[in-house]
């Protein structure tokens, strides 16, 4: 039988887990004139959720990850390249007559796609505005959806870009924007701080972990053909370790399934799968650990022991120092905060725990 679990890429179909409530909310929002701000830690399934929701609407979609660009001109070029995937150049060239800086086009022999670039010296804000207004014009017949993933990166692209971008977007009527972000503090500052240009620009949604009961049913159903007598036990043990983290739950379930196919004994199977995955990443964890300072290591060691509050000064670090370390580790993606602070990767947490024994 085919392994029914998938991780590391956008998931769909039978691999997609629950999120019915969120799907409905996003669908309703896309039928309105509003924009969406979706925040969650990395690997919580933001992109998969949005892609799933977009399948139910008959509208052109442009999706760009801001981590893949280093300049505003690159962002403009990438957006225009996405437009050409929807509309052939010959059909929309007349709509580009308003461009103040003409881009250069070339055919990529590796992909047969069109590469787009703006000449050095072009005004970055102007080229981006021209591309966004092209999307607005093309959306007159069928409203566009533009998804900007890792939107918090806008802060580092160019000073004042957020203010300029807001001034352009607020004039558009034929585009729904979806802003995805994994840095909660930065996204909150962009969209919730009153002095920010994007203050309350969209409907804010925070994506939590998948509810335990939903994940439990999902896992039990898929393990049932392989473990006729106790699929619920395996589902319970997996979720006990991953604490319902979407990515790592799928990863561990994938490993457990593979071990079942190899006719491994069900007894302590999940523990063996956890050990195997932890050993697999031992070199990476060692490299990450050695690159950290002592304060960050101390905070992670405290969290790995499942101690409720690493901010307690009795742990040996002043509260202000511990808080700064938590913020730093959160920005780097090692720590997330739900009801409490926790290490994002449960396998890394296990590795740290056994290292500190």
QUIGIVEN-V706457 format. One record per run of one state. SS is the DSSP state (a for helix, b for strand, c for the rest). FROM is the first residue (numbers start at 0). LEN is the number of residues. Records with the same first field share a line. If there is no record, write none. Layout:
SS: FROM-LEN  FROM-LEN
//
This chain:
c: 0-12  15-4  30-5  39-6  54-6  68-3  86-2  96-7  107-6  117-6  138-5  149-1  157-3  169-5  181-2  192-10  206-5  223-7  242-3  261-7  280-1  290-3  304-8  315-3  331-3  337-3  343-2  355-2
a: 12-3  19-11  45-9  65-3  71-15  88-8  123-15  150-7  160-9  183-9  211-12  230-12  245-16  268-12  281-9  293-11  312-3  318-13  345-10
b: 35-4  60-5  103-4  113-4  143-6  174-7  202-4  334-3  340-3
//
